[in-house]
Amino acid sequence: MNSSPRAATILVYVVIVLAFILFVQRFCSNKIPKGVRELPGPKGYPVIGNLLDIPKKYAWVAFKELGDIYGPIYKLEIFGITFVIINDTAIADQLLSVRGVHYSDRGEFPMISMMTNRGDLVIRPIDDYWRRGRKFATSMLSVTAVKQWQSVQAREASRMVVDMVRNPKNYQLWLERFATAVSVRAGYGKDLNTAELGEYHTGRILDRMREIERVSAQGKYLVNLLPVLMYLPDWLAPFKREAKRHYAAKSAYFSSLLQEAKDKFDLGIPEDPPSYARMYFQNKHHYDLNWEEAKYVLATMYGGGAGTTSSTMQSYCLAMCLFPEWQSQLRQEVEQVVGCDRIPNFGDLAQLPLVRAVAKELLRWRPVVPAGVPHVVTKDDVYDGYYIPKGAWIFTNQWGLHREKGLYPDGEEFRPDRWLDPKFTTCKGVDGQHPTIRRYSAFGFGRRICPGYDLAEQALFIQIASLAWACQIRKKVVNGQEIPVPFYDYSNGGNVFPNRFEFDLVPLDPERVKFMQQHWDTSQ
């Protein structure tokens, strides 16, 4: 019935009517008060507004290009909804951090909401569940709490290096397995010691990430532009059935992980260190989350941790191919501190400022969430004389923020020295802590900042140091000719990652790989 011509015709008429009603409502409510100015921006068409100004691929690049024309803050209108695009860090910080009490809500993300039963904290509007879930996540991810996972991260970094050397063609799997293994152990107390376990759980989380990536792509689903379509009956809305199937599968997966963790808790099986799930079961009265809520809070933490670090490390491989001079400097720094007779460890990181600078520059050069996750303003506001209406979506476009000419000269170039050399305004000193990615704009702003930056920092540091110490990554050579590496060929959606490319990875010394293997063998 849903695929019949009659159903399709009805759906077209419904969409047209709903879009027109929504446009009229928004148009009537978005009158500019006296004494303030309208934000600049391109003129749009009736009803659809600036829909055609946003390309289906790499919208964040278009957001920056429009900013070059209309200024660091401008607006787009789509079906009567105001989108405020910010390409300036100071403006983003002023609105989302200083005025965060009114700039911290979320809009509707229909497909993702239906696929997660509205349980994903990242896109959840601020309400009681969000506050309780956020409280749990921030307590698990404090700078002190995440240090207990350093041994797990170091162990998995050694396994990652060994497998990268053995089979570099599967580099995406090895980098994604690192992130998955750490997330599953920290979240549920489950060690992915075997290849089968690692591949199974990595595959499940990758399926989830790729599916969310697909449904969040610009123009993929009309319901993402017209959330009112969520209220159509299922027979007229095949996207709802698709979302329900995804939810059923992923809900079963995350329920099984949580149930396994509960069974271990009930049996008194010790965990050292205790997982997030174990902490939840031990302190349920404190966190006040029911089973379903805890399941999706943990799933949010799991997915966030696995996605960010694997994408950034894939960008690391790309950067080392395109800018090999930095790999040479990295290796020199790590060898000077570590030597050749042991592997890098977390005790070394205070003496490795270039490792830290490379991690931060990766997040700047190739942001994982390039368009940012939009906030929604909850009351009318005025910034610099410009009117920002209640309900506007605020995009802190990371692609643009991280290419501000005043902050980041040569923004397209991979330059870790911008965090180390005092001639750059971005250098905040070089010591045991700086450079640091803590609270960097790549993790968002204000009350919605991702609380996992300390865990991500540890993960990036140990992987970068381990790879720089043990391996050389370079462009692939075939018949004496280098195979070109694409400068920017990434996926399209909310969280992005570089599409697969070929490169050569060779060990600097077989003994170093042997040290990594021994560390993995003895630390399980």
C-alpha positions as CSV (number, residue, x, y, z in Angstrom):
1,M,0.0,0.0,0.0
2,N,2.8,2.4,0.9
3,S,4.4,2.1,-2.5
4,S,1.2,2.6,-4.5
5,P,0.9,5.6,-6.8
6,R,-2.1,6.7,-4.8
7,A,-0.2,6.8,-1.5
8,A,2.7,8.6,-3.2
9,T,0.2,11.2,-4.6
10,I,-1.4,11.7,-1.2
11,L,2.0,12.2,0.4
12,V,3.0,14.9,-2.1
13,Y,-0.2,16.8,-1.4
14,V,0.3,16.4,2.3
15,V,3.9,17.7,2.1
16,I,2.9,20.7,0.1
17,V,0.1,21.7,2.4
18,L,2.1,21.2,5.6
19,A,5.1,23.1,4.2
20,F,2.8,26.0,3.3
21,I,1.2,26.1,6.7
22,L,4.5,25.9,8.4
23,F,5.9,28.7,6.2
24,V,2.9,31.0,7.0
25,Q,3.2,30.3,10.7
26,R,6.9,31.1,10.8
27,F,6.6,34.1,8.5
28,C,3.9,35.6,10.7
29,S,5.9,35.0,13.9
30,N,9.3,36.2,12.6
31,K,8.6,39.9,12.3
32,I,11.7,42.0,13.1
33,P,11.1,44.3,16.2
34,K,11.9,48.0,15.8
35,G,15.3,49.2,16.6
36,V,17.2,46.0,15.6
37,R,18.6,44.8,12.3
38,E,17.9,41.6,10.3
39,L,20.9,39.3,10.0
40,P,22.5,39.4,6.6
41,G,22.1,36.4,4.3
42,P,21.2,35.4,0.7
43,K,17.7,36.0,-0.5
44,G,15.6,32.9,-0.8
45,Y,12.5,31.6,-2.6
46,P,8.9,31.6,-1.2
47,V,8.2,28.7,1.1
48,I,11.5,26.8,0.6
49,G,13.6,29.8,1.4
50,N,17.4,29.1,1.1
51,L,17.0,25.4,0.6
52,L,18.8,25.5,-2.7
53,D,21.7,27.4,-1.2
54,I,22.7,24.3,0.8
55,P,24.4,21.6,-1.2
56,K,23.6,18.0,-0.5
57,K,27.4,17.3,0.0
58,Y,29.7,19.2,2.4
59,A,27.2,21.8,3.6
60,W,29.9,23.0,6.0
61,V,32.1,24.1,3.1
62,A,29.2,26.1,1.7
63,F,28.5,27.6,5.1
64,K,32.1,29.0,5.2
65,E,31.9,30.3,1.6
66,L,28.6,32.1,2.3
67,G,30.3,33.5,5.5
68,D,33.0,35.0,3.3
69,I,30.3,36.9,1.5
70,Y,27.9,37.8,4.3
71,G,30.1,38.0,7.3
72,P,31.0,35.9,10.4
73,I,27.3,35.6,11.4
74,Y,24.5,35.4,8.9
75,K,21.2,33.6,8.5
76,L,19.4,31.2,6.1
77,E,15.7,30.6,6.1
78,I,14.3,27.1,5.2
79,F,10.6,26.5,5.4
80,G,10.3,29.5,7.7
81,I,12.9,28.2,10.2
82,T,15.8,30.6,10.8
83,F,19.3,29.0,10.6
84,V,22.0,31.2,12.1
85,I,25.4,30.3,10.8
86,I,28.5,31.3,12.8
87,N,32.0,31.2,11.4
88,D,33.7,33.2,14.3
89,T,34.9,31.6,17.5
90,A,34.4,34.7,19.6
91,I,30.8,35.1,18.5
92,A,30.1,31.4,19.1
93,D,31.6,31.6,22.6
94,Q,29.6,34.7,23.4
95,L,26.2,33.2,22.4
96,L,26.6,29.6,23.3
97,S,28.7,29.9,26.4
98,V,28.2,33.4,27.9
99,R,24.5,33.4,27.0
100,G,24.2,29.6,27.2
101,V,21.2,29.6,29.4
102,H,19.1,30.6,26.3
103,Y,21.3,28.9,23.7
104,S,21.5,25.3,24.8
105,D,18.4,23.6,23.5
106,R,18.1,21.3,20.5
107,G,15.8,21.2,17.6
108,E,14.1,18.2,16.1
109,F,16.3,15.5,14.4
110,P,13.4,13.3,13.3
111,M,15.1,10.3,11.8
112,I,17.8,10.0,14.5
113,S,15.1,10.6,17.2
114,M,13.0,7.8,15.9
115,M,16.0,5.5,15.5
116,T,17.0,6.0,19.1
117,N,13.5,6.4,20.6
118,R,14.6,10.0,21.6
119,G,17.3,8.5,23.9
120,D,20.4,10.0,22.4
121,L,21.7,12.7,24.7
122,V,23.5,14.5,21.9
123,I,20.3,15.5,20.2
124,R,17.9,15.4,23.2
125,P,16.3,18.7,24.1
126,I,17.1,19.9,27.6
127,D,14.7,18.1,30.0
128,D,14.8,16.1,33.2
129,Y,16.1,13.0,31.4
130,W,18.9,15.0,29.7
131,R,20.0,16.5,33.0
132,R,20.1,13.1,34.8
133,G,21.9,11.5,31.8
134,R,24.3,14.4,31.5
135,K,25.1,14.1,35.3
136,F,26.0,10.5,34.9
137,A,28.1,11.0,31.8
138,T,30.1,13.9,33.2
139,S,30.8,12.0,36.5
140,M,32.1,9.0,34.5
141,L,34.2,11.2,32.2
142,S,35.9,13.6,34.6
143,V,39.6,14.2,34.2
144,T,40.3,12.1,37.3
145,A,37.9,9.3,36.4
146,V,39.3,8.7,32.8
147,K,42.8,8.1,34.0
148,Q,41.8,4.6,35.1
149,W,41.4,3.7,31.4
150,Q,44.9,4.5,30.4
151,S,46.1,0.9,30.8
152,V,43.3,-0.3,28.5
153,Q,44.1,2.4,26.0
154,A,47.8,1.6,26.0
155,R,47.1,-2.1,25.6
156,E,44.7,-1.5,22.7
157,A,47.2,0.9,21.1
158,S,49.8,-1.8,21.1
159,R,47.4,-4.3,19.4
160,M,46.4,-1.6,16.9
161,V,50.1,-1.0,15.9
162,V,50.8,-4.7,15.5
163,D,47.7,-5.3,13.3
164,M,48.4,-2.1,11.3
165,V,51.9,-3.4,10.5
166,R,50.6,-6.9,9.6
167,N,47.7,-5.7,7.4
168,P,47.7,-2.0,6.7
169,K,45.0,-2.4,4.1
170,N,42.5,-2.9,7.0
171,Y,43.6,0.3,8.8
172,Q,40.1,1.5,9.2
173,L,39.1,-1.7,11.0
174,W,42.1,-1.5,13.4
175,L,41.6,2.1,14.2
176,E,37.9,1.6,14.7
177,R,38.5,-1.5,16.8
178,F,40.8,0.5,19.1
179,A,38.0,2.9,19.8
180,T,35.3,0.2,20.1
181,A,37.4,-2.0,22.5
182,V,38.1,0.9,24.8
183,S,34.4,2.0,24.7
184,V,33.1,-1.5,25.4
185,R,35.5,-2.1,28.2
186,A,34.9,1.3,29.8
187,G,31.1,1.1,29.2
188,Y,30.3,-2.5,30.0
189,G,33.3,-4.2,31.5
190,K,33.7,-6.4,28.4
191,D,37.2,-7.2,27.0
192,L,37.4,-7.7,23.3
193,N,40.4,-10.0,23.5
194,T,39.7,-12.2,20.5
195,A,39.6,-11.2,16.9
196,E,36.0,-12.5,16.6
197,L,34.8,-10.4,19.5
198,G,36.6,-7.3,18.2
199,E,35.2,-7.6,14.7
200,Y,31.7,-8.4,15.9
201,H,31.4,-5.4,18.2
202,T,33.3,-3.1,15.9
203,G,30.9,-4.1,13.1
204,R,27.8,-3.4,15.3
205,I,28.9,0.1,16.4
206,L,30.1,0.9,12.8
207,D,26.6,-0.1,11.5
208,R,25.0,2.3,13.9
209,M,27.4,5.1,13.1
210,R,27.1,4.7,9.4
211,E,23.3,4.5,9.6
212,I,23.1,7.7,11.6
213,E,25.6,9.2,9.1
214,R,23.3,8.2,6.2
215,V,20.1,9.5,7.6
216,S,21.5,12.8,8.8
217,A,23.0,13.7,5.3
218,Q,21.6,16.9,3.8
219,G,18.4,16.2,1.7
220,K,18.3,12.5,2.4
221,Y,14.9,12.5,4.2
222,L,12.3,15.2,3.8
223,V,11.1,14.6,7.4
224,N,14.4,16.1,8.6
225,L,13.3,19.4,7.0
226,L,9.7,19.0,7.9
227,P,9.5,17.3,11.3
228,V,5.7,17.6,11.3
229,L,5.8,14.6,8.8
230,M,6.6,12.4,11.8
231,Y,3.0,12.5,12.7
232,L,1.9,10.9,9.4
233,P,0.5,7.3,9.7
234,D,3.0,4.5,9.1
235,W,1.4,3.4,5.9
236,L,2.0,6.9,4.5
237,A,5.5,7.3,6.0
238,P,7.9,4.5,5.0
239,F,10.7,6.3,6.8
240,K,9.0,5.6,10.1
241,R,9.0,1.9,9.5
242,E,12.7,2.1,8.5
243,A,13.5,4.0,11.8
244,K,11.6,1.5,13.9
245,R,13.5,-1.4,12.4
246,H,16.8,0.2,13.1
247,Y,15.7,1.0,16.7
248,A,14.6,-2.6,17.3
249,A,17.9,-4.0,16.2
250,K,20.1,-1.5,18.0
251,S,18.0,-1.6,21.2
252,A,18.4,-5.3,21.3
253,Y,22.2,-5.0,21.0
254,F,22.6,-2.3,23.7
255,S,20.2,-4.2,26.0
256,S,22.3,-7.4,25.6
257,L,25.5,-5.4,26.6
258,L,23.7,-3.9,29.7
259,Q,22.2,-7.3,30.7
260,E,25.5,-9.0,30.5
261,A,27.0,-6.3,32.7
262,K,24.1,-6.7,35.2
263,D,24.6,-10.5,35.3
264,K,28.3,-10.0,36.2
265,F,27.3,-7.5,38.9
266,D,24.6,-9.9,40.3
267,L,27.1,-12.7,40.4
268,G,29.7,-10.6,42.2
269,I,32.3,-10.9,39.5
270,P,34.8,-8.2,40.2
271,E,35.8,-5.4,37.7
272,D,39.0,-3.4,38.0
273,P,38.5,-0.7,37.1
274,P,34.7,-0.7,37.4
275,S,32.8,0.0,34.1
276,Y,30.2,2.7,33.7
277,A,27.5,0.1,33.8
278,R,29.0,-1.3,37.1
279,M,29.0,2.2,38.6
280,Y,25.4,2.6,37.5
281,F,24.2,-0.6,39.1
282,Q,26.2,0.2,42.3
283,N,24.7,3.7,42.5
284,K,21.3,3.6,40.9
285,H,19.7,5.6,43.6
286,H,22.2,8.4,43.0
287,Y,21.9,8.6,39.2
288,D,18.1,8.0,39.2
289,L,18.0,6.4,35.7
290,N,15.7,3.5,34.8
291,W,16.9,0.6,32.6
292,E,15.8,2.2,29.3
293,E,17.3,5.5,30.2
294,A,20.6,4.0,31.3
295,K,20.8,1.9,28.2
296,Y,20.7,4.9,25.9
297,V,22.9,7.1,28.1
298,L,25.6,4.3,27.9
299,A,24.9,3.9,24.2
300,T,25.4,7.7,23.6
301,M,28.8,7.5,25.5
302,Y,29.7,4.4,23.6
303,G,29.0,5.8,20.1
304,G,30.5,9.2,20.9
305,G,33.8,7.7,22.1
306,A,34.1,5.2,19.2
307,G,33.3,7.7,16.5
308,T,35.4,10.7,17.3
309,T,38.8,9.0,17.9
310,S,38.6,6.6,15.0
311,S,37.8,9.4,12.5
312,T,40.6,11.6,13.9
313,M,43.1,8.8,13.6
314,Q,42.1,8.1,10.1
315,S,42.8,11.8,9.4
316,Y,46.2,11.3,11.1
317,C,47.1,8.7,8.4
318,L,46.0,11.1,5.7
319,A,48.0,14.0,7.3
320,M,51.2,11.9,7.5
321,C,50.9,11.1,3.8
322,L,50.3,14.7,2.8
323,F,52.7,16.4,5.2
324,P,55.5,13.9,5.9
325,E,57.8,16.5,7.4
326,W,55.7,16.4,10.5
327,Q,56.0,12.7,10.9
328,S,59.8,13.0,10.9
329,Q,59.6,15.6,13.6
330,L,57.1,13.5,15.6
331,R,59.4,10.5,15.5
332,Q,62.4,12.5,16.6
333,E,60.5,13.9,19.6
334,V,59.1,10.5,20.7
335,E,62.5,8.8,20.2
336,Q,64.3,11.4,22.2
337,V,61.9,10.9,25.2
338,V,61.2,7.2,24.9
339,G,64.4,5.8,23.3
340,C,64.3,2.5,21.4
341,D,64.1,-0.1,24.1
342,R,60.6,0.4,25.4
343,I,57.2,1.5,24.1
344,P,55.6,5.0,24.8
345,N,53.4,5.3,27.8
346,F,51.3,7.9,29.4
347,G,54.1,9.0,31.7
348,D,55.9,10.3,28.6
349,L,53.1,12.6,27.4
350,A,54.0,15.6,29.5
351,Q,57.3,15.7,27.6
352,L,55.8,15.3,24.1
353,P,54.3,18.7,23.2
354,L,54.4,18.0,19.5
355,V,52.3,14.8,20.0
356,R,49.7,16.9,21.8
357,A,49.9,19.6,19.1
358,V,49.4,17.1,16.3
359,A,46.3,15.8,18.1
360,K,44.8,19.3,18.4
361,E,45.7,20.2,14.8
362,L,44.0,17.1,13.5
363,L,40.8,18.2,15.2
364,R,41.2,21.7,13.7
365,W,42.2,20.6,10.2
366,R,39.7,17.9,9.8
367,P,36.9,18.4,12.3
368,V,34.8,15.3,13.0
369,V,31.6,17.2,13.2
370,P,32.4,19.9,10.6
371,A,29.0,21.7,10.7
372,G,28.6,21.4,14.4
373,V,25.5,20.1,16.2
374,P,23.0,23.0,16.1
375,H,21.8,24.6,19.3
376,V,18.3,26.2,19.5
377,V,17.7,29.6,21.1
378,T,14.8,29.6,23.6
379,K,14.0,33.4,23.6
380,D,14.3,36.3,21.3
381,D,17.8,37.9,21.5
382,V,19.9,40.6,20.0
383,Y,23.6,40.3,19.2
384,D,25.5,43.3,17.9
385,G,22.3,45.0,16.9
386,Y,21.1,41.9,15.0
387,Y,17.8,40.1,15.8
388,I,17.9,36.4,16.6
389,P,14.4,35.0,16.9
390,K,13.3,32.4,19.4
391,G,13.5,29.0,17.9
392,A,16.4,29.8,15.5
393,W,18.9,27.0,14.9
394,I,22.4,28.1,15.8
395,F,25.2,26.4,13.7
396,T,28.7,26.9,15.0
397,N,30.3,25.8,11.7
398,Q,33.5,24.2,12.8
399,W,34.8,24.1,9.3
400,G,34.6,27.9,9.3
401,L,35.6,28.4,12.9
402,H,38.8,26.4,12.3
403,R,39.7,28.5,9.3
404,E,39.4,32.0,10.7
405,K,42.1,34.0,9.0
406,G,42.9,36.0,12.2
407,L,43.3,32.8,14.2
408,Y,44.5,30.2,11.7
409,P,46.8,31.5,8.9
410,D,47.2,29.0,6.2
411,G,44.1,27.3,7.4
412,E,44.1,24.5,4.8
413,E,47.6,23.5,5.8
414,F,48.3,21.0,8.5
415,R,50.5,23.0,10.9
416,P,50.9,21.7,14.4
417,D,53.4,24.5,15.1
418,R,50.5,26.9,15.3
419,W,50.0,25.4,18.8
420,L,53.7,25.6,19.8
421,D,55.2,28.7,18.3
422,P,54.6,32.0,20.2
423,K,54.3,33.9,16.9
424,F,50.9,32.3,16.5
425,T,48.0,33.7,18.7
426,T,46.8,30.1,19.1
427,C,49.9,29.2,21.1
428,K,49.0,29.3,24.9
429,G,52.5,28.2,26.0
430,V,54.3,24.9,25.9
431,D,54.5,23.0,29.2
432,G,53.4,19.7,30.7
433,Q,49.7,20.5,29.9
434,H,49.7,22.7,26.8
435,P,48.9,22.3,24.0
436,T,45.7,20.5,25.1
437,I,42.4,19.6,23.4
438,R,40.5,20.1,26.7
439,R,37.4,22.2,26.0
440,Y,38.6,22.9,22.4
441,S,35.9,24.2,20.1
442,A,35.9,20.9,18.2
443,F,34.0,19.5,21.2
444,G,31.3,22.1,21.1
445,F,30.4,25.1,23.3
446,G,28.7,25.9,26.6
447,R,26.3,23.5,28.3
448,R,26.3,21.2,25.3
449,I,30.1,20.7,25.1
450,C,31.0,17.0,24.7
451,P,32.1,15.8,28.2
452,G,34.4,13.1,26.7
453,Y,37.3,15.3,25.7
454,D,39.7,14.1,28.4
455,L,39.2,10.4,27.4
456,A,39.5,11.4,23.7
457,E,42.8,13.3,24.5
458,Q,44.3,10.2,26.1
459,A,43.2,8.0,23.2
460,L,44.7,10.3,20.6
461,F,47.9,10.9,22.4
462,I,48.8,7.2,23.0
463,Q,47.8,6.2,19.4
464,I,49.8,9.0,17.8
465,A,52.9,8.4,20.0
466,S,52.7,4.6,19.4
467,L,52.4,4.9,15.6
468,A,55.1,7.6,15.4
469,W,57.5,5.5,17.5
470,A,56.9,2.2,15.6
471,C,55.9,3.0,12.0
472,Q,56.3,5.2,9.0
473,I,53.2,6.1,7.1
474,R,53.7,7.3,3.5
475,K,52.1,7.5,0.1
476,K,51.8,4.2,-1.6
477,V,54.4,3.6,-4.3
478,V,53.6,1.3,-7.3
479,N,56.2,0.7,-10.0
480,G,58.3,3.6,-8.7
481,Q,55.3,6.0,-8.9
482,E,53.6,7.6,-5.9
483,I,49.8,7.0,-5.8
484,P,48.1,10.4,-5.2
485,V,46.2,10.8,-1.9
486,P,43.0,12.9,-2.0
487,F,43.3,16.1,0.0
488,Y,39.6,16.1,1.0
489,D,37.5,13.1,0.2
490,Y,35.3,12.5,3.3
491,S,31.9,11.0,4.1
492,N,28.9,13.3,4.2
493,G,26.7,13.7,7.2
494,G,26.9,14.7,10.9
495,N,30.1,12.9,11.9
496,V,32.5,12.4,9.0
497,F,35.6,10.3,8.3
498,P,38.0,10.1,5.3
499,N,36.9,7.7,2.6
500,R,39.2,4.8,2.2
501,F,42.6,5.6,0.6
502,E,45.7,3.6,0.0
503,F,49.1,4.2,1.7
504,D,52.2,2.3,2.7
505,L,52.9,1.5,6.4
506,V,56.3,0.1,7.3
507,P,57.8,-0.6,10.7
508,L,60.8,1.5,11.6
509,D,62.4,-1.5,13.3
510,P,61.0,-5.1,13.7
511,E,62.1,-5.0,17.4
512,R,59.7,-2.1,18.1
513,V,56.8,-4.1,16.7
514,K,57.9,-7.0,18.9
515,F,57.8,-4.8,22.0
516,M,54.2,-3.9,21.1
517,Q,53.3,-7.5,20.6
518,Q,54.8,-8.4,24.0
519,H,52.9,-5.6,25.7
520,W,49.6,-6.8,24.2
521,D,50.3,-10.4,25.1
522,T,51.2,-9.7,28.7
523,S,48.5,-7.1,29.4
524,Q,45.4,-9.1,28.6
